Amino acid sequence: MNLNKKWFKLDNAGKLYSSTISSKATTIFRISVYLKQNININILEISLKNTLKRYPYFKVRLKRGLFWYYLEETDKNIPIQKETYYPCMNFNFKKSKSVPLRILYYNNKLSLEMSHVLTDGNGAIEFLKLLLAQYFEIKDQIKINIPSDIQISEETEDSFQKYYKRKIPGIKIGKTAFHFSFKKNKESIYSVTTAKIETDKLLKKSKELSASITELITALQINSIIEIIQKNKYKKRPVSINIPVNLRNIYPSKTMKNFFISITPTIDPRLGEFTFDEILQYTKNYIRQNTDKKYLNPIITRNVKNQKNILFSIFPLKIKDIGMPYIYKIFGEKNYTTGFSNLGILKFPEQIQKNIEEIEVIPPPSEGNLIKSALITNGKYTYLTFGNLTKDEQFETTFLKNLEKLNLNYELNTTKNKEKYPIFKLNDKKQKNNSTNIILEFQKKFHLN
């Protein structure tokens, strides 16, 4: 540890993520904003520097301690890169000592990619808001009111530790869930499919069914997976959806670190046939009950107690790096089929919103859950994105058909869309992560050669 530089402890979730990073589980998620004009790189560079002054604890690198990783401030600049490969792929920040954050652009698309080592979706959204505010203040010579008071102590606190209650019993681990057996893409290619849905129509349908958007989309996903099990005659196992809950909506926290826990609504098809109405009713009851403090506190207790365990704490970091991925797989991803994150409504000041065409959030890839999804609402539209490490699109296709059955139409955007995603070129010397293999696979899959 360099005593001349500031350093920050990892939060409860960050400690886990830092030891589970791999090419297939990168811990990196993305939020993209499509502007009405192409990105001005010079203005963006200045905007990024100003934003990092406000959030200095994001300009850090991951360092190894004897027992845990930690974050240390760095003088290393964060380069703004042209997007040239698939989203959310590993950029080896753990080994290269670079910042676990990157900014990418492609024509009018600005993408923020962050590792969960640093923060969660809420933290990334706040960072993106200020970055865009800085960008348009410079570009349009205007003033945009974004709160900018620095509150380092509150924003860097580990809220898991703050709201941990030792005397509350922890929650038990669930049963092994159904997992997709689809063939994986080579080189961990992460294909993306985004459905653009009219927010008003989605809200209207949710209200008709007396459900929230999260409850409706979750029920549709469970129903779709059960259909896939039945169609392919897979062995029946519980279908479980991992749903992160933003704890800032429940506890008075201002942290910019990770502060979420996951709940897992589960339907077991071995118990018999379930109608969609039955699945939806169960999902509504489960989510509403399990987002109450009385049910969240035991999950926080379990997570914190596990890391406070004296036997586990004294293991050197090298041992944790070997054991944590295994523990995460057995006690985490093994117990759910897929993950679904709803980042809620993203509101920008009018000076920013008028410059935005579309938005997209992409969940981090995961070896244990090959297909994951994330949803975000901005203005007139809601965007539901599937990230897929496999060659099979049954889940996306089945889900979208079920969406149509509810008279919810959508526009589709995928990594096949040349206007929104770059076409990889073999002569691009800046390619990373075994890029030649990635490009050849991309061209083969989408018939570009």
C-alpha angles and dihedrals in degrees: 000000000000105000090200091064130066116249133192132206118238116246122242094272094040091059090057095045094048092061097043100054115130140144089270097039101039096163086221122131129180139217115192129190121196110210127201091244134040117272117269102220096197093054091044092055092054091045092052093052091051092047093051090053087060093044103034092159089070093059093075141110129227112255132189120240127184094264107008141019118251138184123251127189114251137200090214113118121235106236120220105228135196109243109252107153145033120307126263095014122153115271095183097242087156093064102026092053090230125143113278089235132076139181119217132183136192117177103303095350121104115190129191114198119188135173119236084234085079106034148322132256093285093055092047092051092053090050092049092049092056093043091055092043090054090046096053094039088061097037098046098027093235138128118245118192107231116152106251107172108133113234101174097168095051096038095050098043121120098238091187088067092043095055097034112120112199097202095055111096117243123244123254124248116256131236127278109280133213113275130196113253094200119142112264124237117250118260091014093283108187112213118199132209120182125190114203109208130182106253095214092054092046091049092047092052091046091052091048087057093041089239138122119242090254091052093048096048091045092052091048090052094050090047091049093050092050089052089053091050091051095044094050095035091234119174107274117247133155113290106222128179119204108219120184113219117209101229092197087079089060106030124045096249129145095184119142090201125086112301111163138101129200130243121195120209106198136193119189110210089196087076092066141275118327125202119218090250090056092048092048093049091050092047093051092050093045097048094045093049097043096049090064117106091241089064098035095053094066091053092051088047093052094049095047095041091054091058094041091055104122094219091053095042095056094055110108116248092253089061092046091052089057097042104037097069089051093047091047091051096046099040098029125024094026088066099058136050101214141343129245123188124189109195090186127216117348108206122190127186111265092253088062100034094058089061096052125094102174143346134210136188121198121196120227116269117251132195092209095049107037096188124042135165141207134191134203133173124215120171115302096001141056118207122210114189129191120201112200130188092185139075092238123092099183094115095052093043095048093046093050091049089053089048089055090051086064089053091250107142124194146182115239129222123179139167085268089072105104093196095057102031127044122250107233117238125207093219095057103115093192094069115127138191099043088313098179091063091044093052094046090050091048092051092046094049096047097034095241099139 
